[in-house]
Amino acid sequence: MRLFDELPEEAWQRMMDELSGALPAEPQREPETAREPEPQPAQLPQPGEIIIEGRQIEKSYTQPDGRDIQIIAPMDLAVESGIICALLGPSGSGKSTMLRILSGLTAPSSGTVLVHGQPLSGCTPNIGMVFQSFALFPWLTVLENVEAPLAARGMEHEDRHGRALKALSTVGLKGFENAYPKELSGGMKQRVGFARALVVEPEVLFMDEPFSALDVLTAESLRRELMELWMKDQMPTKSIFLVTHNIEEAVLLADRVVVLGTHPAKIRADFRISLPQPRDRKTAEFLIYVDYIYKVMTQPELEAGPVTKLPVVRKPSFQVLPHATAGGMAGLLEFLSDRGGREDMYHLAEELLMEVDDLFPIVDEAVMLGFAESTEGDVQITPAGKEFADADIGTRKKLFRDAVLTHVILIQQIRNALERKSDRTVPLEFFRDVLDQHFSQEDVGLQLDTALNWGRYAEIFTYDSQTDRLLLHEGTGIASSAEAAPLH
């Protein structure tokens, strides 16, 4: 990510203009210092007709107490022919729910889904689906698994047999027709999933994190083969709609990227990737897209819009605690301290054998507490973080306590409430009710679990599961007798 600092200002500004759609009709002459030639419009895929369109679609779930929790705020989203569209967002942002609504597998709570301008309820869209978990029938052979959707449509055996063989050949599984899923590797199972989706010759191919269950090398190989089939028009499909949490994957594959926010899901960014295929992960332009998406996904206080170097900060409606433990953050800071204090997020995730999506909350915790900074896709330890990483356990607890009482509003509120009670205890239900106004039932539990973990580590308060009460930590008396337990 340090490559950004080496970009000439004029080259940077031109890239920013391109991303925001502000390029003039007549291209200006590139400066001699430009690193990459400007792609020609003819090289880039152009969106065609709208195949599936969601208009003001919204999704809510009813809680046990009768209240509705909105998961997806009303939004418009269309699937166009001729392009690959990637839907990105943090875990729990409603990406898969949105995919299921557009594909007709789940009904929206309100709004309309149209297929070629007609209501989805009155037609059957021709779609294919590739799942994250393979979803193969273990008692059927590879060939029978691929034939299954054609059999469900009532196609004669001879016809579906021929189409299934052709689909298997397309994805490189010729010769494995009679194998069973248990005999296949993860990559081969996902190839069967692709063949099964393509055999129906879908107008839209929906893919729900299709590479996340695979090892790095297998996933990279399948991505490359998918793009070869797509670019050579060897896939019987007009459009691909991809749900992913992998930012680099989205920039590598997609022509259009939509980024969702959370609580509830809403579109924070929607833009085109104007880079020709095949794409190089190491180019400055590629990294600019990655950095922009990373900022939008990890900094909800940023006012997302056209890509600019100086985003506008808005005050968040309610502070959200990242679901990460004090121990996890301590491990991250130790790693950064040993590696010179700064690391690229994606390289760090690879070295720790983690998905970068799982690393985000730990980095967010360190940033929130002032122990690290996150800029341009890198995470850098601060002097306070360095002091924490080098300290003994007792000093770490004190530094952590000072940080959470300075930066974390919920823990400040809990500590103040406990100190003002004569018995130094407060029912946890009080804080459940406070959070219940801002979060879903599941997220309330996650927020309180995080607060308890941080509060216990800092020796500020603890939790008695038998009485469902929070207790102020006063020496070893109350704290040592309280029983630790999950809060939901």
C-alpha positions as CSV (number, residue, x, y, z in Angstrom):
1,M,0.0,0.0,0.0
2,R,3.0,2.3,0.3
3,L,2.9,2.5,-3.5
4,F,0.2,5.2,-3.2
5,D,2.9,7.6,-1.9
6,E,4.9,7.1,-5.1
7,L,2.1,8.0,-7.5
8,P,2.6,11.5,-9.2
9,E,-0.2,13.9,-8.1
10,E,-1.5,14.2,-11.7
11,A,-1.7,10.5,-12.1
12,W,-3.5,10.1,-8.8
13,Q,-6.0,12.9,-9.6
14,R,-6.8,11.3,-13.0
15,M,-7.5,8.0,-11.3
16,M,-9.8,9.7,-8.8
17,D,-11.6,11.4,-11.7
18,E,-12.0,8.1,-13.5
19,L,-13.4,6.4,-10.4
20,S,-15.9,9.2,-9.8
21,G,-17.0,9.3,-13.4
22,A,-15.7,12.8,-13.9
23,L,-13.4,12.2,-16.9
24,P,-13.9,14.7,-19.7
25,A,-15.2,13.5,-23.0
26,E,-11.9,14.1,-24.7
27,P,-9.0,12.3,-22.9
28,Q,-6.1,14.5,-22.0
29,R,-2.5,13.6,-22.9
30,E,-1.0,11.4,-20.2
31,P,2.0,12.8,-18.3
32,E,5.3,11.2,-19.0
33,T,5.4,10.0,-15.4
34,A,2.2,8.0,-15.5
35,R,2.9,4.3,-14.5
36,E,0.0,2.7,-16.4
37,P,-1.5,3.4,-19.8
38,E,-5.1,4.6,-19.7
39,P,-7.5,1.7,-20.7
40,Q,-9.5,2.3,-23.9
41,P,-13.3,2.3,-23.5
42,A,-13.6,-0.4,-26.1
43,Q,-11.7,-2.8,-23.9
44,L,-14.2,-2.5,-21.1
45,P,-17.5,-4.4,-20.9
46,Q,-20.5,-2.2,-21.3
47,P,-23.6,-2.9,-19.2
48,G,-26.6,-4.0,-21.2
49,E,-30.3,-4.5,-20.5
50,I,-31.5,-4.8,-16.9
51,I,-32.4,-8.5,-16.3
52,I,-33.5,-8.4,-12.6
53,E,-34.3,-5.2,-10.8
54,G,-35.1,-4.7,-7.1
55,R,-37.1,-1.5,-6.4
56,Q,-37.2,-0.3,-2.8
57,I,-36.7,-3.8,-1.5
58,E,-36.6,-4.1,2.3
59,K,-36.2,-7.1,4.7
60,S,-37.2,-7.2,8.3
61,Y,-37.5,-10.0,10.9
62,T,-40.0,-10.1,13.7
63,Q,-38.5,-10.6,17.2
64,P,-40.1,-12.7,19.9
65,D,-41.5,-9.5,21.6
66,G,-43.3,-8.6,18.3
67,R,-40.9,-5.8,17.3
68,D,-39.5,-5.8,13.7
69,I,-35.7,-5.6,13.2
70,Q,-34.8,-4.1,9.8
71,I,-32.0,-6.1,8.2
72,I,-32.0,-4.4,4.8
73,A,-33.2,-0.8,4.4
74,P,-35.2,0.0,1.3
75,M,-32.9,0.1,-1.6
76,D,-32.8,-0.2,-5.4
77,L,-30.4,-2.7,-7.0
78,A,-30.3,-4.1,-10.6
79,V,-28.6,-7.0,-12.3
80,E,-27.5,-6.0,-15.8
81,S,-26.4,-8.1,-18.7
82,G,-22.9,-8.2,-20.0
83,I,-21.1,-7.6,-16.7
84,I,-20.0,-9.2,-13.4
85,C,-21.4,-7.4,-10.4
86,A,-19.8,-8.0,-6.9
87,L,-21.8,-7.3,-3.7
88,L,-19.4,-6.6,-0.8
89,G,-20.0,-5.8,2.9
90,P,-18.9,-6.8,6.4
91,S,-20.1,-10.0,8.0
92,G,-23.8,-9.8,8.9
93,S,-24.5,-6.9,6.4
94,G,-27.2,-8.8,4.6
95,K,-25.2,-9.7,1.4
96,S,-26.5,-13.2,1.1
97,T,-30.1,-12.1,2.0
98,M,-30.0,-9.6,-0.8
99,L,-28.8,-12.3,-3.2
100,R,-31.6,-14.6,-2.2
101,I,-34.1,-11.8,-2.7
102,L,-32.9,-10.9,-6.2
103,S,-32.8,-14.6,-7.1
104,G,-36.3,-15.3,-5.9
105,L,-35.3,-17.7,-3.1
106,T,-36.5,-15.3,-0.4
107,A,-39.3,-12.8,-0.5
108,P,-38.7,-9.2,0.5
109,S,-40.7,-7.7,3.4
110,S,-41.6,-4.8,1.1
111,G,-40.7,-3.6,-2.3
112,T,-40.8,-5.3,-5.7
113,V,-38.4,-7.5,-7.7
114,L,-38.9,-7.4,-11.5
115,V,-37.6,-9.8,-14.1
116,H,-37.4,-8.1,-17.5
117,G,-39.9,-5.6,-16.2
118,Q,-42.4,-8.2,-14.9
119,P,-43.0,-9.0,-11.2
120,L,-41.0,-11.9,-10.0
121,S,-44.1,-13.5,-8.5
122,G,-45.6,-13.9,-11.9
123,C,-42.6,-15.6,-13.6
124,T,-39.8,-18.1,-13.1
125,P,-36.4,-16.5,-13.6
126,N,-33.8,-18.5,-15.4
127,I,-31.0,-18.4,-12.9
128,G,-28.1,-20.7,-11.7
129,M,-26.8,-20.7,-8.1
130,V,-23.3,-21.6,-6.8
131,F,-23.2,-22.0,-3.1
132,Q,-20.4,-21.6,-0.6
133,S,-20.8,-25.1,0.9
134,F,-20.9,-27.0,-2.4
135,A,-24.4,-28.4,-1.6
136,L,-24.0,-31.6,-3.5
137,F,-26.2,-34.7,-3.0
138,P,-23.8,-37.3,-1.5
139,W,-25.7,-40.3,-2.8
140,L,-25.6,-39.1,-6.4
141,T,-22.6,-39.3,-8.8
142,V,-21.0,-36.2,-10.2
143,L,-23.0,-36.6,-13.4
144,E,-26.3,-37.2,-11.6
145,N,-25.7,-34.1,-9.4
146,V,-25.3,-32.0,-12.5
147,E,-28.4,-33.6,-14.2
148,A,-30.5,-32.9,-11.0
149,P,-31.8,-29.4,-12.0
150,L,-32.6,-30.6,-15.5
151,A,-34.5,-33.6,-14.1
152,A,-36.4,-31.2,-11.8
153,R,-37.5,-29.3,-15.0
154,G,-38.8,-32.5,-16.5
155,M,-36.2,-32.8,-19.3
156,E,-35.8,-36.2,-20.9
157,H,-32.9,-38.4,-19.8
158,E,-31.1,-38.3,-23.2
159,D,-31.2,-34.5,-23.5
160,R,-30.1,-33.8,-19.9
161,H,-27.4,-36.4,-20.1
162,G,-25.8,-34.7,-23.1
163,R,-26.0,-31.2,-21.5
164,A,-24.6,-32.5,-18.2
165,L,-21.6,-34.1,-20.0
166,K,-20.9,-30.8,-21.9
167,A,-21.1,-28.8,-18.6
168,L,-18.7,-31.1,-16.9
169,S,-16.3,-30.9,-19.8
170,T,-16.5,-27.1,-19.7
171,V,-15.3,-27.0,-16.0
172,G,-12.6,-29.6,-16.5
173,L,-14.2,-32.6,-15.0
174,K,-14.3,-34.9,-18.0
175,G,-13.6,-38.4,-16.7
176,F,-15.1,-37.9,-13.3
177,E,-18.7,-38.4,-14.3
178,N,-19.2,-41.6,-12.2
179,A,-17.3,-40.4,-9.1
180,Y,-19.2,-39.6,-5.8
181,P,-18.7,-36.3,-3.9
182,K,-16.8,-38.0,-1.1
183,E,-14.1,-39.0,-3.6
184,L,-13.5,-35.4,-4.7
185,S,-11.3,-32.6,-3.3
186,G,-12.9,-29.3,-2.3
187,G,-11.9,-27.7,-5.6
188,M,-13.4,-30.5,-7.6
189,K,-16.7,-30.4,-5.6
190,Q,-17.0,-26.7,-6.4
191,R,-16.4,-27.4,-10.1
192,V,-19.4,-29.7,-9.9
193,G,-21.3,-26.9,-8.3
194,F,-20.4,-24.6,-11.2
195,A,-21.3,-27.3,-13.8
196,R,-24.7,-27.8,-12.1
197,A,-25.4,-24.1,-12.2
198,L,-24.3,-23.7,-15.8
199,V,-26.1,-26.8,-17.2
200,V,-29.5,-24.9,-17.0
201,E,-27.9,-22.2,-19.3
202,P,-28.9,-19.5,-16.8
203,E,-29.5,-15.9,-17.8
204,V,-28.0,-14.8,-14.4
205,L,-25.4,-16.8,-12.5
206,F,-25.6,-16.1,-8.8
207,M,-22.6,-17.0,-6.6
208,D,-22.6,-16.8,-2.8
209,E,-19.0,-16.6,-1.7
210,P,-18.1,-19.5,-4.0
211,F,-14.4,-19.5,-3.2
212,S,-14.3,-18.9,0.5
213,A,-14.4,-22.6,1.5
214,L,-11.3,-23.4,-0.6
215,D,-7.6,-23.1,0.1
216,V,-5.8,-20.1,-1.4
217,L,-4.3,-21.8,-4.4
218,T,-7.4,-23.7,-5.4
219,A,-9.5,-20.6,-5.1
220,E,-7.1,-18.6,-7.2
221,S,-7.1,-21.3,-9.9
222,L,-10.9,-21.4,-10.0
223,R,-11.2,-17.6,-10.3
224,R,-8.8,-17.7,-13.2
225,E,-10.7,-20.4,-15.0
226,L,-14.0,-18.7,-14.3
227,M,-12.7,-15.5,-15.9
228,E,-11.3,-17.4,-18.9
229,L,-14.7,-18.9,-19.6
230,W,-16.5,-15.6,-19.1
231,M,-14.1,-13.6,-21.3
232,K,-14.2,-16.2,-24.1
233,D,-18.0,-16.4,-24.0
234,Q,-17.8,-20.1,-23.2
235,M,-20.4,-19.7,-20.4
236,P,-24.1,-19.8,-21.3
237,T,-25.0,-16.9,-19.1
238,K,-25.5,-13.2,-19.6
239,S,-24.6,-11.9,-16.2
240,I,-22.8,-12.9,-13.0
241,F,-23.8,-11.6,-9.6
242,L,-21.2,-12.4,-6.9
243,V,-21.4,-12.0,-3.2
244,T,-18.0,-11.9,-1.5
245,H,-16.2,-10.4,1.6
246,N,-12.9,-10.6,-0.2
247,I,-12.0,-7.1,-1.5
248,E,-9.2,-8.2,-3.8
249,E,-11.5,-10.9,-5.3
250,A,-14.1,-8.2,-6.1
251,V,-11.7,-5.9,-7.8
252,L,-10.1,-8.8,-9.7
253,L,-13.3,-10.2,-11.1
254,A,-16.0,-7.5,-11.1
255,D,-17.0,-4.8,-13.6
256,R,-19.3,-3.2,-11.0
257,V,-18.9,-3.2,-7.2
258,V,-21.7,-2.5,-4.7
259,V,-20.6,-2.0,-1.0
260,L,-23.2,-2.4,1.7
261,G,-23.2,-0.9,5.2
262,T,-24.8,-2.5,8.2
263,H,-27.5,-1.9,10.9
264,P,-29.5,-2.0,8.6
265,A,-27.9,-2.9,5.2
266,K,-27.8,0.1,2.8
267,I,-25.7,0.9,-0.2
268,R,-22.7,2.9,0.8
269,A,-20.9,2.8,-2.6
270,D,-21.8,1.7,-6.1
271,F,-19.2,2.2,-8.9
272,R,-17.6,0.6,-12.0
273,I,-14.1,-0.9,-12.2
274,S,-12.6,0.6,-15.3
275,L,-9.6,-1.7,-15.6
276,P,-9.3,-4.1,-18.5
277,Q,-9.0,-7.9,-18.0
278,P,-6.9,-9.7,-17.0
279,R,-6.0,-7.5,-14.0
280,D,-2.8,-7.3,-12.1
281,R,-3.0,-7.1,-8.3
282,K,0.2,-5.2,-8.1
283,T,-0.7,-2.2,-10.2
284,A,-1.3,1.2,-8.6
285,E,-4.8,1.4,-10.1
286,F,-5.8,-2.0,-8.7
287,L,-4.6,-1.0,-5.2
288,I,-6.4,2.3,-5.3
289,Y,-9.7,0.4,-5.8
290,V,-8.8,-2.0,-3.0
291,D,-7.9,0.8,-0.6
292,Y,-11.2,2.7,-1.4
293,I,-13.4,-0.3,-0.7
294,Y,-11.4,-1.2,2.4
295,K,-12.1,2.3,3.8
296,V,-15.8,2.2,3.0
297,M,-16.2,-1.2,4.6
298,T,-14.2,-0.6,7.8
299,Q,-14.9,3.1,8.5
300,P,-18.7,3.6,8.8
301,E,-18.1,7.1,10.0
302,L,-16.9,8.1,6.5
303,E,-19.4,9.7,4.2
304,A,-18.9,7.4,1.2
305,G,-19.5,8.8,-2.3
306,P,-17.3,9.4,-5.3
307,V,-13.8,8.4,-4.5
308,T,-11.9,11.3,-3.1
309,K,-8.6,11.7,-1.2
310,L,-10.4,13.5,1.7
311,P,-13.7,11.8,2.7
312,V,-16.1,13.6,4.9
313,V,-16.5,12.4,8.5
314,R,-19.9,12.3,10.0
315,K,-20.8,11.6,13.6
316,P,-22.0,7.9,14.1
317,S,-25.5,7.5,15.6
318,F,-24.2,4.9,18.1
319,Q,-20.8,3.5,18.8
320,V,-20.5,-0.1,17.6
321,L,-18.0,-2.3,19.4
322,P,-16.0,-4.7,17.1
323,H,-16.6,-8.3,18.2
324,A,-13.0,-9.0,19.2
325,T,-11.3,-10.0,22.5
326,A,-8.6,-8.3,24.4
327,G,-6.4,-11.4,23.9
328,G,-6.8,-11.3,20.2
329,M,-5.8,-7.6,20.1
330,A,-2.8,-8.3,22.3
331,G,-1.6,-11.0,19.8
332,L,-2.0,-8.6,16.9
333,L,0.0,-5.9,18.6
334,E,2.8,-8.4,19.5
335,F,2.9,-9.5,15.9
336,L,3.1,-5.9,14.6
337,S,5.8,-5.0,17.2
338,D,7.9,-7.9,16.1
339,R,7.5,-7.0,12.4
340,G,8.6,-3.4,12.6
341,G,5.3,-1.9,13.5
342,R,3.5,-1.8,10.2
343,E,1.9,-4.5,7.9
344,D,-0.4,-4.8,5.0
345,M,-3.8,-6.1,6.1
346,Y,-3.9,-8.8,3.4
347,H,-0.4,-10.0,3.8
348,L,-1.0,-10.1,7.6
349,A,-4.2,-12.2,7.1
350,E,-2.3,-14.6,4.9
351,E,0.6,-15.1,7.3
352,L,-1.9,-15.7,10.2
353,L,-3.9,-18.1,8.0
354,M,-7.0,-16.0,8.5
355,E,-9.6,-14.5,6.2
356,V,-9.1,-10.7,6.1
357,D,-12.8,-10.4,7.1
358,D,-12.0,-12.1,10.4
359,L,-9.0,-9.8,11.0
360,F,-11.1,-6.6,10.6
361,P,-12.7,-6.7,14.1
362,I,-9.3,-7.2,15.8
363,V,-7.8,-4.3,13.9
364,D,-10.9,-2.2,14.6
365,E,-10.5,-2.9,18.4
366,A,-6.9,-1.8,18.3
367,V,-7.7,1.4,16.3
368,M,-10.7,2.2,18.6
369,L,-8.5,2.0,21.7
370,G,-5.7,4.0,20.2
371,F,-3.2,1.2,20.0
372,A,-3.0,1.1,16.2
373,E,-3.8,3.1,13.1
374,S,-5.3,1.9,9.8
375,T,-4.5,3.8,6.7
376,E,-4.5,2.8,3.0
377,G,-5.0,-0.9,3.7
378,D,-2.1,-1.0,6.2
379,V,-2.2,-1.4,10.0
380,Q,0.4,0.4,12.0
381,I,1.1,0.2,15.7
382,T,1.1,3.5,17.7
383,P,3.4,4.4,20.6
384,A,0.7,3.4,23.0
385,G,0.3,0.1,21.2
386,K,4.1,-0.5,21.3
387,E,4.0,0.2,25.0
388,F,1.2,-2.3,25.5
389,A,3.0,-5.0,23.4
390,D,6.2,-4.7,25.4
391,A,4.5,-4.5,28.9
392,D,4.0,-7.3,31.4
393,I,0.5,-8.6,32.1
394,G,-0.2,-6.2,35.0
395,T,0.8,-3.1,33.0
396,R,-1.2,-4.3,30.0
397,K,-4.3,-4.5,32.1
398,K,-3.8,-0.9,33.4
399,L,-3.1,0.4,29.9
400,F,-6.2,-1.4,28.5
401,R,-8.3,-0.1,31.4
402,D,-7.2,3.5,30.7
403,A,-7.9,3.1,27.0
404,V,-11.4,1.6,27.3
405,L,-12.5,4.2,29.9
406,T,-11.3,6.9,27.5
407,H,-12.7,5.6,24.2
408,V,-15.6,3.2,24.8
409,I,-18.9,4.9,25.7
410,L,-20.7,1.7,26.8
411,I,-18.0,0.7,29.3
412,Q,-18.0,4.3,30.6
413,Q,-21.8,4.1,31.1
414,I,-21.5,0.7,32.9
415,R,-18.7,1.9,35.2
416,N,-20.6,5.1,36.0
417,A,-23.8,3.2,36.8
418,L,-22.0,0.7,39.0
419,E,-20.2,3.4,41.0
420,R,-23.4,5.3,41.7
421,K,-25.2,2.2,43.1
422,S,-24.7,1.6,46.8
423,D,-24.4,-2.2,46.3
424,R,-22.1,-1.7,43.2
425,T,-24.3,-3.9,41.1
426,V,-26.6,-3.3,38.1
427,P,-29.0,-5.7,36.3
428,L,-27.7,-6.5,32.9
429,E,-31.3,-6.1,31.5
430,F,-30.9,-2.3,31.9
431,F,-28.1,-2.2,29.3
432,R,-29.9,-4.8,27.1
433,D,-32.8,-2.4,26.9
434,V,-30.5,0.5,26.0
435,L,-28.8,-1.4,23.2
436,D,-32.1,-2.9,22.0
437,Q,-33.1,0.5,20.6
438,H,-30.1,0.4,18.2
439,F,-29.3,-3.2,17.4
440,S,-31.0,-6.5,16.6
441,Q,-31.4,-9.1,19.3
442,E,-28.3,-11.0,18.1
443,D,-26.1,-7.9,17.9
444,V,-27.2,-6.8,21.4
445,G,-25.7,-10.1,22.7
446,L,-22.5,-9.6,20.7
447,Q,-22.1,-6.0,22.0
448,L,-22.5,-7.1,25.6
449,D,-20.2,-10.1,25.2
450,T,-17.5,-7.7,23.9
451,A,-18.1,-5.2,26.7
452,L,-17.9,-8.0,29.3
453,N,-14.7,-9.4,27.8
454,W,-13.1,-5.9,27.8
455,G,-14.4,-5.0,31.2
456,R,-13.2,-8.2,32.8
457,Y,-9.7,-8.0,31.2
458,A,-9.4,-4.4,32.4
459,E,-10.7,-5.4,35.9
460,I,-13.5,-2.8,35.8
461,F,-16.5,-5.0,36.2
462,T,-17.6,-8.6,35.8
463,Y,-20.8,-10.6,35.5
464,D,-22.7,-13.0,37.7
465,S,-24.7,-15.4,35.5
466,Q,-26.9,-16.6,38.4
467,T,-28.3,-13.2,39.2
468,D,-27.8,-11.7,35.7
469,R,-26.1,-8.7,37.2
470,L,-23.0,-6.7,36.5
471,L,-20.7,-6.1,39.5
472,L,-18.1,-3.5,40.0
473,H,-14.6,-4.8,40.4
474,E,-13.3,-3.8,43.8
475,G,-10.0,-5.6,44.6
476,T,-10.5,-9.4,44.6
477,G,-13.7,-9.6,46.5
478,I,-16.6,-9.3,44.1
479,A,-14.6,-10.0,41.0
480,S,-13.2,-13.3,42.0
481,S,-16.6,-14.6,43.2
482,A,-18.5,-13.7,40.0
483,E,-19.0,-16.4,37.4
484,A,-18.1,-15.6,33.8
485,A,-20.6,-16.6,31.2
486,P,-21.9,-15.6,27.8
487,L,-24.5,-12.9,27.9
488,H,-27.0,-14.4,25.5
